[in-house]
Amino acid sequence: MQTREPLVQSSNGAVQLSNEEIARYSRHLIMPEVALDGQKKLKQARVLTIGAGGLGSPLALYLAAAGVGTIGIVDFDVVDESNLQRQIIHGTSDLGRPKLESARDRIEDINPNVNVETFGEPLSSENALEIFEDFDVIVDGTDNFPTRYLVNDASVLTGKPNVYGSIFRFEGQASVFWAEEGPCYRCLYPEPPPPGLVPSCAEGGVLGILPGAIGTIQATETVKLILGIGEPLIGRLLLYDALGMRFREMKLRKDPNCPVCGENPTVTELIDYQEFCGIPQANAQAQADEVPEITVQELKARMENGDKVSVLDVREPHEYEVSNIGAQLIPLAELPERLVELDRDEALAIHCKTGGRSARAVKLLQDAGFQNVYNVKGGIAAWSEEIDSSVPKY
């Protein structure tokens, strides 16, 4: 077993374990790699988790069970039904509650010795440095690029290790970005991808079990850092393929030209990460490319009035099987080759799940010469919420 300098130093008697804690952590205490001194380090440790979602759920549960003394959680979302397939820290009875509340209750039920500090606000350039300063380890459980770059830069500027994880469909990644000992996230990804190029989990889906695998890896790395044992994922990116049940590893090198952790850093304070990731420009372009819209209420009224309007569904067949309103199905990718199936003289109302793909379909049809086409605002999700609740919302 390799050893290294622990993040949390010995308490010199300042931290003690009660008899109840000794019984609770007995399987740790009999391991020489942890033992009494290591368990006291865990009790002293302060770990900040960014997000109480798919990755934050197993992470917080296992850190609490392991006896990490203080767990901070940053989240401002509420529990939704679609979360329950993977966000195991929340339950059906928590629907509609702030995730911070349900996460805190579950942690305290697992281990009442853990102190939970909650931050019910979006992490931003204005508050990140102040929040990070009081914690030993930062664990990134976010699902968007602006926050990932923000977490990275704030970790570098405060000298904290950033235990990174990401998930999509059947694949996951994990690493430890710690600029004092190795590369940071920007060394691996100097520039964010163009907005919209990488679909979110809400758009592309995620195997519900996958965040359990990656989140527990993040928890393992966090405990190793606190105790100073083993070989952390510093300078290594672990790639997990759940379908193939394979792990691969990429070696990472510190980039001497990295703008935040390199030899001559140019990012010496937190910046506008929405701007850095091109979000405002993408929003402005989207506004410039706005297409005609029709609400589900308007569409229903036109259908009931006998107006000549055809409804086109541009989702994938497996989505159509889950939930549909009987519309003609032509997946967006097939639309350019199947234009002949559409009546150019009829009004076309085009829908997808929430309106993104259908907006692209409307633009495609306009470019192909179709005159009377509309994007159904909110898609089939809005139809389920506002028109017919018997249509499943997924």
Secondary structure, DSSP 8 states (H G I E B T S, - for coil): --B---SS---TTSS---HHHHHHTHHHHTSTTTHHHHHHHHHH-EEEEE-SSTTHHHHHHHHHHHT-SEEEEE---B--GGGTTT-TTS-GGGTTSBHHHHHHHHHHHH-TT-EEEEE-S---TTTHHHHHHT-SEEEE---SHHHHHHHHHHHHHHT--EEEEEEEBTEEEEEEE-TTTS--HHHH-SS---TTSS--HHHH-B-TTHHHHHHHHHHHHHHHHHHTBS--SBTEEEEEETTTTEEEEEE----TT-TTTSSS-S--S---HHHHTTHHHHHHHHHHT---EE-HHHHHHHHHTT--EEEEE-S-HHHHHHS--S-EE--GGGGGG-GGGS-TTSEEEEE-SSSHHHHHHHHHHHHTT--SEEEETTHHHHHHHHT-TTS---
